[in-house]
Amino acid sequence: MSNTPIDKLQEWSKQGHRTVLGDSLVMLAAERPEMCTVTADLTPTARLTKFRDTYPDRFFDVGIAEQNLINFSAGLAVDGLIPYAVGLAAIVPMRPAEQMRMALGYMNLNAKVVCIEAGVRFGPLGNTHYAMDDIAVVRAIPNFTVISPSDPLQIYKTIFAIADHDGPVYVRLTGGPGFPVMYPEDFDFQIGKAIEYKEGSEVAFISTGSMLGAAVEAAETLESKGISTRVVDMHTIKPLDTDMLDKVFAENKLIVTVEEHSSIGGLGGAVAEYKAGIAGAPRQIMASLGDAFKKIGDYKFKLKQSGLTASDLVALAEANL
């Protein structure tokens, strides 16, 4: 991997995950000539213009045709390339689910599906543009790895790490302009290995994606009240880091999973599925978008509506501890 771009983190934080993605793909292409980028009419939207202009022979825009995006990427993978298929999280895992299942999962092809604007950051555009169920769709497909990075540096590391991972990968990107830098210095990132961001013995927040910031803020508030709180960055949702979960189950009294996703089939569901086989495991509460099409509004409103702000997480933990 290239030298970690610490100098770009503040810019990336201000610009949001689309800029991180576009820049990271250009950096990766400089090191991996077999890597290429494919998109479904998102060239400027996903900040892919620089990639297109720098590597025109390694860039493909299939238009508004998400099924073709996946099948075309599968063909590139069969030929030994490593395609990064960039789509919109509210559309790609759902509309081409059959193609992702058969062309990538069943064939176990080395293609990477990276989707922008996961969760509810599209705000006023409404439920048609909210990606609330994408993890659930992809997690059910065999052979797929599912990753939801938490901050700019982790997005960069994810883009590079999946190039060395053999098999289909789904990456969901959350965190719009102004999302916090949670890792200001270089750190060890491994697919399938969670990061214990903060130690604690009572409450354990297990978060994924850009919800890490709210989880850490909530943990700090609980600590100020004398409640020892652990924070786990579960960036890889499939496969789960069950060793980390075993540690949490043994040492904490309450688990709160935190995700910008439906309460069904996401991180909370994955943790609960594993916990069901563990005798004496602590209680689990899920902080999520719930299971409903809710009233639309801006991003902050949507998070507050679903109880995903730091203050909401504090109240949830205190009420259930």
C-alpha positions in Angstrom: 0.0 0.0 0.0 1.1 3.5 -0.6 2.2 5.7 2.3 -0.8 6.4 4.4 -2.2 9.8 3.3 -2.5 11.5 6.7 -2.1 14.9 5.1 -5.4 14.3 3.2 -7.6 13.3 6.1 -9.0 16.8 7.0 -9.8 17.5 3.3 -11.5 14.1 3.0 -13.4 14.7 6.2 -14.7 18.0 4.8 -15.6 16.6 1.4 -17.1 13.2 2.4 -16.8 9.6 1.4 -17.3 10.2 -2.3 -14.0 12.2 -2.5 -12.2 9.6 -0.4 -13.4 6.9 -2.8 -12.4 8.7 -6.0 -8.9 9.6 -4.7 -8.3 6.2 -3.3 -9.2 4.4 -6.5 -6.7 6.6 -8.4 -4.0 5.8 -5.8 -4.7 2.1 -6.0 -4.6 2.1 -9.8 -1.1 3.5 -9.7 0.0 0.4 -7.9 -2.3 -2.3 -9.3 -2.4 -2.3 -13.2 -4.9 -5.2 -13.1 -7.4 -3.0 -11.3 -10.2 -1.1 -13.1 -13.3 0.9 -12.3 -16.8 0.4 -13.6 -19.8 2.6 -12.7 -23.5 3.0 -13.5 -23.8 6.6 -14.6 -22.1 8.0 -11.4 -18.9 9.4 -12.9 -19.1 12.9 -11.5 -21.4 12.0 -8.7 -19.0 9.4 -7.2 -16.0 11.6 -7.9 -14.6 9.3 -10.6 -13.8 12.0 -13.1 -10.1 12.0 -12.2 -9.9 8.2 -12.5 -11.6 8.4 -15.9 -9.2 11.1 -17.1 -6.1 9.4 -15.7 -6.8 5.8 -16.7 -9.3 6.1 -19.6 -8.5 2.5 -20.8 -9.4 1.2 -17.3 -12.6 3.0 -16.8 -16.1 1.9 -17.9 -19.5 3.6 -17.5 -22.3 1.3 -18.4 -25.0 3.9 -17.9 -28.2 3.5 -15.8 -28.1 -0.2 -16.0 -27.2 -1.7 -12.6 -27.7 -5.3 -13.6 -25.2 -4.8 -16.5 -22.8 -3.1 -14.0 -22.6 -6.4 -12.1 -22.5 -8.8 -15.1 -20.0 -6.6 -16.9 -17.8 -6.5 -13.8 -18.1 -10.3 -13.6 -16.8 -10.6 -17.1 -13.8 -8.5 -16.3 -13.1 -10.6 -13.2 -13.2 -13.8 -15.4 -10.5 -12.2 -17.5 -8.2 -11.7 -14.5 -8.9 -8.1 -13.8 -10.0 -6.7 -10.5 -13.1 -4.5 -11.2 -14.4 -2.0 -8.7 -18.1 -1.6 -9.5 -19.3 1.7 -8.1 -23.0 2.2 -7.5 -25.6 3.9 -5.4 -26.3 1.9 -2.2 -30.1 2.5 -2.4 -30.2 0.8 -5.8 -27.3 -1.6 -6.5 -27.6 -4.4 -3.9 -31.4 -4.5 -4.5 -31.9 -4.0 -8.2 -29.1 -6.4 -9.4 -29.5 -8.8 -6.4 -29.9 -11.7 -8.8 -26.7 -10.8 -10.7 -24.8 -10.3 -7.5 -26.0 -13.7 -6.3 -25.3 -15.7 -9.5 -22.6 -13.8 -11.4 -20.5 -12.9 -8.3 -21.5 -14.9 -5.3 -22.1 -18.3 -7.0 -19.1 -17.9 -9.3 -17.1 -16.6 -6.4 -15.5 -14.0 -8.6 -12.9 -11.4 -7.6 -15.0 -8.3 -8.1 -15.6 -5.5 -5.6 -18.9 -3.7 -5.4 -18.5 -0.3 -3.7 -21.7 1.7 -3.0 -22.0 5.4 -2.0 -24.5 7.2 0.1 -25.6 4.2 2.3 -28.1 4.9 5.1 -30.2 8.0 5.1 -27.8 10.8 4.2 -29.8 11.7 1.1 -32.3 13.2 3.5 -35.0 15.2 1.6 -34.8 12.9 -1.4 -36.8 10.4 0.6 -37.2 6.7 1.1 -36.5 5.9 -2.5 -32.9 7.1 -1.9 -32.3 5.6 1.5 -30.2 2.5 1.7 -31.6 0.8 4.7 -31.5 -2.8 3.7 -28.4 -3.3 1.6 -26.4 -5.2 4.2 -29.3 -7.6 4.7 -29.4 -8.3 0.9 -25.7 -8.9 0.4 -25.0 -10.7 3.7 -27.4 -13.4 2.6 -25.3 -14.2 -0.5 -22.7 -16.8 0.0 -19.0 -15.9 -0.6 -19.6 -12.2 -0.2 -17.5 -10.2 2.3 -19.4 -7.1 3.7 -17.5 -4.1 5.0 -18.7 -0.7 6.3 -15.7 1.6 7.0 -16.0 4.2 9.7 -13.9 7.2 8.6 -11.8 8.6 5.8 -8.7 6.7 6.5 -10.5 3.5 7.0 -12.2 3.9 3.6 -8.8 4.4 2.0 -7.5 1.3 3.8 -10.6 -0.7 2.8 -10.2 0.1 -0.9 -6.6 -1.1 -0.8 -7.2 -4.2 1.4 -10.0 -5.6 -0.8 -7.7 -5.6 -3.8 -5.6 -8.3 -1.9 -8.7 -10.2 -0.9 -9.8 -13.0 -3.2 -13.5 -13.1 -3.8 -16.5 -10.8 -4.1 -16.7 -7.9 -1.6 -19.5 -5.4 -0.9 -18.4 -2.0 0.6 -21.0 0.4 1.9 -19.9 4.0 2.4 -21.5 6.3 4.9 -20.5 9.7 6.2 -21.1 12.8 4.2 -19.2 16.1 4.2 -18.0 16.9 7.7 -17.9 13.3 9.0 -15.2 13.1 11.7 -11.7 11.7 11.5 -11.8 8.8 14.0 -8.3 7.5 13.0 -5.9 10.5 12.7 -2.9 8.3 12.7 -2.0 5.1 10.8 -3.4 1.9 12.2 -3.6 -1.7 11.5 -6.7 -2.6 9.4 -7.5 -6.2 8.6 -10.6 -7.5 6.9 -12.7 -9.5 9.5 -10.8 -8.2 12.5 -12.7 -5.6 14.6 -11.0 -2.8 16.3 -11.4 -2.2 20.0 -11.6 1.6 19.9 -12.1 2.0 23.6 -12.0 -0.4 26.6 -14.8 -0.6 29.1 -16.5 -3.2 31.4 -20.2 -2.3 31.6 -21.8 -1.0 28.4 -20.4 -2.1 25.0 -21.2 -0.1 21.9 -20.6 -2.2 18.8 -20.8 0.1 15.8 -20.2 0.0 12.1 -19.7 2.7 9.5 -19.8 6.4 10.4 -21.9 5.7 13.5 -18.5 5.1 15.3 -18.4 8.9 16.0 -21.7 8.9 17.8 -20.8 5.7 19.7 -17.5 7.2 20.9 -19.2 10.5 21.9 -21.9 8.5 23.8 -19.2 6.4 25.5 -17.4 9.5 26.7 -20.6 10.9 28.2 -21.3 7.6 30.0 -17.8 7.5 31.3 -18.3 11.0 32.8 -21.3 9.5 34.7 -19.2 6.7 36.1 -20.3 4.0 33.6 -17.4 2.1 32.1 -18.1 1.9 28.3 -16.3 -0.1 25.6 -16.5 0.9 21.9 -15.9 -1.7 19.1 -15.5 -0.7 15.5 -17.0 -3.7 13.7 -16.1 -2.5 10.2 -16.5 -6.0 8.8 -20.0 -7.3 9.1 -19.4 -10.5 7.2 -17.4 -12.4 8.4 -17.9 -11.1 12.0 -15.0 -11.0 14.4 -16.4 -13.6 16.8 -13.2 -13.5 18.9 -14.0 -9.9 19.7 -17.6 -10.7 20.4 -16.6 -13.5 22.8 -14.5 -11.0 24.7 -17.4 -8.5 24.8 -19.9 -11.2 25.9 -17.5 -12.3 28.7 -16.7 -8.8 30.0 -19.7 -6.5 29.5 -23.1 -6.3 31.0 -25.0 -4.7 28.1 -24.4 -4.7 24.3 -25.7 -1.9 22.1 -25.2 -2.4 18.4 -25.2 0.9 16.4 -25.8 1.1 12.7 -27.4 3.2 10.0 -29.4 0.3 8.6 -32.6 -1.5 9.2 -33.0 -3.4 12.4 -33.4 -6.6 10.3 -30.4 -8.3 8.7 -27.7 -5.8 9.5 -25.0 -5.7 12.1 -27.4 -6.1 15.0 -28.9 -9.1 13.4 -25.5 -10.7 12.7 -24.4 -10.2 16.3 -27.7 -11.6 17.6 -27.4 -14.6 15.4 -24.0 -15.4 16.9 -25.0 -14.5 20.4 -27.9 -17.0 20.3 -25.5 -19.8 20.6 -23.6 -18.4 23.6 -24.8 -19.4 27.0 -25.0 -16.5 29.5 -24.4 -13.8 26.9 -25.5 -10.3 28.0 -28.6 -8.5 26.8 -28.4 -6.8 23.4 -30.2 -3.6 22.3 -30.2 -2.6 18.7 -29.9 1.1 17.8 -30.8 1.3 14.1 -33.1 2.8 11.5 -35.8 0.4 12.6 -38.2 -1.4 10.3 -40.3 1.3 8.7 -40.4 3.9 6.0 -40.4 7.0 8.1 -41.1 10.7 7.5 -38.4 12.3 5.3 -36.1 15.1 6.4 -32.5 16.2 6.4 -29.7 13.9 7.6 -29.6 15.2 11.2 -33.3 14.9 11.5 -33.3 11.3 10.2 -30.6 10.3 12.7 -32.5 11.9 15.6 -35.7 10.3 14.4 -34.2 6.9 14.7 -32.4 7.5 18.0 -28.9 7.4 16.5 -27.4 10.6 18.0 -24.9 10.4 20.8 -27.5 11.7 23.4 -30.0 9.1 22.2 -27.4 6.3 22.6 -26.6 7.5 26.2 -30.3 7.4 27.1 -30.7 4.0 25.5 -27.8 2.6 27.5 -28.8 4.1 30.8 -32.4 2.8 30.4 -31.3 -0.7 29.7 -28.2 -1.2 31.8 
